[in-house]
Amino acid sequence: MASFMGPYSLKLPILCLIFCAIALSSSAFTSQDYSDALEKSILFYEGQRSGKLPPDQRLKWRGNSGLSDGSSNNVDLVGGYYDAGDNVKFGLPMAFTTTMLSWSVVEFGGSMRNQIQNARAAIRWSTDYLLKAATASPGTLYVQVGDPNKDHQCWERPEDMDTPRNAYKVSTQSPGSDVAAETAAALAAASIVFKDSDPSYSAKLLKTAMKDELLWGASWLHKASQNNSYLAYIESNGRDMGRDDDTYSFSWDDKRPGTKILLSKGFLENDIQELQPYKQHSDNYICSFIQGSPNFQSQYTPGGLLYKTSSSNLQYVTSSTFLLLTYANYLTSRGGFASCGSTPVTADKLISIAKKQVDYILGDNPAKMSYMVGFGNKYPLHVHHRGSSMPSVHEHPAHIACGDGFHYLYSGSPDPNVLVGAVLGGPDDKDRFADDRNNYQQSEPATYINAPFVGALAFFSAKSTAS
């Protein structure tokens, strides 16, 4: 026995330390894993479709729905997306989803390879609807179809809807500047996506968009049109519209961090001096994620997940991750860095922070749970989603009435239809997750959670080895 305790007694622990270090530094996922997740993150949108489904619909358990939307107003509002687990079409989240899907393609479409067509199709399903909403009546934008109070009193498949499908609108007499600006941003961003593949459609999107003059919308209109009047508007009105306000959450109801990142590109890549303040405030936002930075504002779970709120937290994680990677791209283009106090922070650091969040969502977390449905070996089975939780209309064609579906909501059985690619609300501040369909704060998906994640997954799928 003593002979085995000779020269190897020190080498074995040293070798263990070396191999352990290699294991810790290696990626939890390969580029193929990220490609698989990318495909599924886009496929999710087919489960959210409203309207008449096309022949190439891949999630076969869904059927046609909402085919009379808009008829009570004598307009055609068929199509678009249900934004989450219910059957209402909300214009503001849908437009933000469209903007972020488009921005994902604008920044990272070159990394999407065989998924670029599916990404464009997901965008077009929404923009076709937004065009209808914006042009159905002169001076009017339709911003919602469905009554959320009535809808939430039912648990029924979208194919069975018998709740009121009221259409709500804003107009010059009853304005809604936020939703109008987001719709303009969505159409402008999408016009860039289709500029080469479908120029006439791109021109139609841009022409319809060019009616807005709020900072987020104007920023996208400038990027899409290269019309300097929008740049002049941004320069003149930026301060009054939040340029100098440092906010640290980017979502469908607060676009200020995204606006600053988007506009910073003009300074970083084109040296437009008037946009320099947006670089400074983009740095402040980015530095909020970095511990030790004077601007550090973030809370992380023990497992390392960015944590903002108890309800649908992953929407903030995916949006933040997207901005980190986009800003890293902008910095790399000029060899720049973010200034966090006296400390320069490189693009590689931002990519590393983003990768930690992406990997956590995909399953590299204390629970070893993927929060993307259908990805990995362990993922949630009880999603807060009407269509997913109930028998498919193809398997059970008989109508299931409003109140008759609640036993599916409360059932402990796994979803009969897998909502592939859906990213859910996610775990709490202690990394705990209850796989309970009635726990909507954690188990409900949303189109605006997935949209920025599409771009992040495309970024990492292009890396041969993600370190």
N, C-alpha and C positions, 0 to 999 in steps of 0.2 A: 504494500500500500504506500509505503514511504517513497518508493521510486516515482510514483505519479505526482508527488508533491514537490518535485525538484524544480527545474527551470520553467515548467509550465504553470506553476502556481501563480505567477504574476501575469503571464501572457494571456491566460484565459479571461480574467476580469478585464484586461485591456481590450482584448478582441471583442468582448461583450459590449464594452462601452462604444467601440467603433461601430459595430453593427447596429446597436441601438440608436446611435446618432444618425446613421444612414437611414434607418427606418423612420425616425422622426422627421427628417428633412425631406423625405420623398413625398410625392403627391399622393393624396388619398384616391385620386381619380386620374384616369388617362384622358387624352384628347378624345378618344372614342367614347368614353363615358360622357364627356361634355357634349359631344355631337348627338348622342342618344337623348340626353336631356333637352338639348336644343330642339330636336325634332318633336319631342313630346310637349314642350312648352308652347309650340305653335299649334300642334294638334288640339290642344285644350280649347282653342277658340271655336272649333267645330261643334263642341258640346254646348257652346253659349249662343249659337246662331238662332235668330228669330227669322221667320219668313219661310219661303219655299226653298227647301234644300236642293242643292244641285246633284246631278247624277254621280259626281265624284266624291260625295260626302263619305268620309272615312269612319266616323263614329256612327255606326249603323243603328244603334239603339235610339237615336233621335229621329223625330219626324217633323213634318211641317207644322208651323204654329204662327199665331198672330197674323193670319192672312187678311184680316179686315182692319188692321191697325190704320187709323186715320180716317176711316169711313164716316165716323160721326161728325167730322169736320169737312167732309167732302174732299179730302186730300189722300194721297197715297203715302203712308208711312210704314209700309211693310219692309221688313229687313232689320239690319242692325244686330246688336247684341244685348242679351240680358247680362247685366254687369256682374251678378254674383249668384247666390243660390236661390233667388226668387225670380219672378217673371215680369219685372218692370224694366222698361228701357229708360234709363236716366241719361240725358244728353251730356251733362258735364263730365261724369266719369267715362262715358263712352268716347267723348272727344279727347280727353286726356290719354286714354288707352291708345287711341289712334295716333296721337302725337308721339307717344313714347315708342310704339311699334315702329313708326316711321323713323324716328331718331335712331332707333336700334339699327335699322337698315342703312340709314345715311352714314352712320359711324362705323358699323361692323358688318355691313352686308357683304363685303368682300371676303369675309370669313365664313359665310353661311353655306357656301358651295351648293349642294343639292337641295338645300332648304330655302333658297332665296325665292323660288316660285311660290312655295307655301306661305312664306312670310308676306309676299305681295298679295296673295289671295286673302289672307287674314286682314290686311289693311283695307283692301278694296271692298270687302264685305261691309266694313264700317263706313268707308267714304261714300259708297253708293247710297247708303242710308242718310248720311249727313248732307249730301247734295240735295236729296229730297226734302229734308227738314229745312234747309236754307232757302230753297227756291219754290216750295209749294205755294206760297202766297207772298205777294210783294210786301217788302218791309217787315217780314215776319220770320222768326226762327222757331221751329217746333223743338222743344227741349225735353219732353217727357211723354211717354205713352204708358198708361196704366196707373192705377190708384194704389200707392203702397200700403195704405191702411187696409183697404179691402183685400189686397193681395196677401198680406201677412196674416189675414184671418183664415187663409186656406193653406193646405199643403197638397198641391196638385201639379201634375205634369204640365209643361207649357202647351203640349198638344191638346190638353183638356180644358184650357182656361175658359171659365165662364164668369170671371170677375170683370168689372167695368174697365174698358180700354180707353178712358178719357185721354185726349191729347192736350197738352199744355204748351203754351207758346209765349215768347217775348216779342216785343215790337218796339217801334219808335215811340209809341204812346205808353207802353209798359215795358221799359228796358230791363235787360238782364246782362250787364256788361261782362261779368265773369264768364258766363257760358258762351256769349258771343265771341269773346276773345279766344276762348279755348277752341271753339269750332273753327275760327279763322286760323289758329295755329295748327290745328289738325289737318285742315285742307292744304295749307301752305307746305307743311312738312311732307305730307303725302305727295304733293306735286313734285317734290325733288325725287322721291322714290320712283315715280313713273316717268320721269323726264326722258329717259332713253328708251325704256321698253314700250311706252305708250304715250307719245308726245301730245296727242290731241286730248287724251284724258287728263294728262298733267296740266295742260293749259286751261282746261275747264275747271279743275280744282283750284288753280291759282286765281283765275278770274272771279270765282265765287268767293274766295277767301279775302279778296282785297277790299274789305269794307270795315276793317277794324283798326283802332289806334290805341290799344292798350299795350303795355310794355312787352308782355309775353307774346301776344299776337303779332305786334309790330316787329319783334325780333325774328320771328319765323318768316314773316312776310319779306323782311329785308334779305334774309338768307336765301329765300326761294326766288325772289324777283330781282335781287341786286339793284333795286330802285333806291337811290340815295335819299329820296324824300322820307323813307322810313328811318334811315340812319339819322337824318336831321331831326326827326320826331323823337327818336331815342335820346339824342344829345340834349334836346331842349326840355324834355319831360321826365328824363330818367330819375332825377333827384326827387321830384314830387311823387313819383310812382314806386318808390322803395329802393332805389339804387343803393342808398347808404344804410339800409336796414339789414343787419345781419340776422338772418333766421336760419334755423338748423334742421328743419324738416321739409322735405320735398315730397309733395303729394298732389292729388287732383284738386285740393282746395288751398294749396299754397305753392305757387310756382316760382317764387323769388329766387331760391338757390339755383334752380335750373336755368332761369333767365340769365343769371350772372355767369354761369359756366358757359352757356351758349354764346353770350356776347364777348366773353374773354377771348374767344378764338380769334376775333377780329384784331385784337391787340397782339396776341401771341404769334399768329401766323401772318398777319398782314400789316402789323405795326400801325394800326389805326389808333393814334394817340388819344383820341376822344374816348376810347373804350378802355383805357388803362385802369380807371377806377373799378371796372368789373373784374379785372384780374386780381386786384387787391382784395375785393370782397369774396371772390372765389377762393382765394387762399384762406381767408378767415373761415369759410365753410369747411374746406378740406381739413384744416388744422383742428377743427372741432372733434375729429375722430382720433386724434393722435395724442396718446397719453404723454403728459409732460409738456405739451404745448400750452402757451398762454391762453389759447382759445379752446382748450379741451372742454367739450360740453357733453360728451357721450356717456351713456351707461351701457355696460356690457354684462351679460349673464356670466355665471361662473364658467360656462362652457365656451364663452367668447362671442356670443351672438349680440349684435347691436340691439339695444332694447329701448323702445320709445313709449309704448303703450300696451295696455292689457288686451286691447281689441284689435285684431288684424295687424299685429306688429310687423309681419313680414312685408307689408306694403312699403314701409319705411326702409327696411333692409334692402329690398331689391332696388328701390329708387336711389338710395344712397350709393349702393354698389355700382350702379350704372354711371352716376356722376363721377365717382372716383376713377373709373376706367376711362371715361370720356376725357376728363381733365388730364389724366396721365397721357393720353394720346396727344392732346394739344401741347402739353409741356414737352413731350418727346420731339415734336416736329421742329422745335427751335432749341433743343438742348436746355430747356429751362427747368425751373424748380419752383415749388411753393415755399413761401417764406412764412415760417411759424415762429414768430418772434425773431430771434437771431439765428435760428436753426433752419438751414435749407433742407427741404424734404423732396426727394427725387420721385420720379414717376414710378420707379420700381417699388418704392415703399407704398405708394397708393395701390399698386397692383396687388401687392402682398396682403394689404388690408382687405381689399375686395375679394380676393381668393378665399380668405378665411370665411367670409360670409357666404359665398357661393357654396363652398364645401360643406359648411354647417347645414345649409338648407338641403343639400343632397344626401346627407346622412353621416357626415363626419362630426358627430356631436355626442354628448353623453348618453343619449337614449339610443344611439345607433339607428335612428329613425329618419327616413327620407320624408321631408315635408312636401315633396312633389309626388302626387298620386301616380302610381304606375311605374315609378323609377326605383330601382334597387330591390332588395329582398324584403324590406320591411317599410311599409308606408301606411298611412291612415286608411282604414276600411269603412269608416262611418262619416261620410262627408255631408256637411250641411248644405244640401243641394237637392232640390225637388226631383228633377229628372233622373239624377243618378241613383237616388234612394228608392225609387219606385219601379215597378215592372215596366219594361219598355212597351210603348204603344204597339209595337210589332208582336210582342209576346202576349200582351194582354190588351187587345183592341177595345174592349168594353170601356166605356167612360167611367172614370173614377172622379166622383164629385168633390167639391170644395172641402167638405169636412171629413170625407171618408178616407183621406190619405194620411191623417195624423198618426195612425198606428205605425206607418212606415217611418215617420220622424222619430218616434220613440222606440222603435225596434232595435234590438241588439244585434240583429243579423247584418252581415256585411252588405254593402251596396250591391245590388244586382247588376248595375251598369258602372263600369270603371270610367271615371272622368279623367282619362289619361292626360297627364301633364299639368293638372291643376296644382298650383302652389297655394297652400292653405294659410290661415291666419298665423299659425305657428305657436311655439311654446311660450310659457310665461317667463318671468324674470329669474326663475330658479331652474330653467331648462326643463320644466315639467309640461307634459302635454297629455290632455285627456282625449282619447279617441272616442268621442261621444258626439253623435250627430246633432244633439240639441245644444251643444256648446259652440254656438255660432262664433263667439269671439276667437276661438282657436281653430275651428274646423270648417269655416266657410271660405271658399275660393273667391277670387274676384279678377276680372279682366285686367285691372290696373295693378294687381300684384305681379302678374305674369309679364306684362308688356316690357318693363325695363329689364327683366330677367332674361328675356330673349337676347338682348344685346350683350349682356354679360356672358351668357353661355356661348354665344358666337365668338366672343373674344377668346375665351379659354379653349374652345374647340380647335382653334387654329394653332395652338401651341403644341409642338410635337411632344414635349414633356413639360408639364406645368410644375415648376419648382416652387 
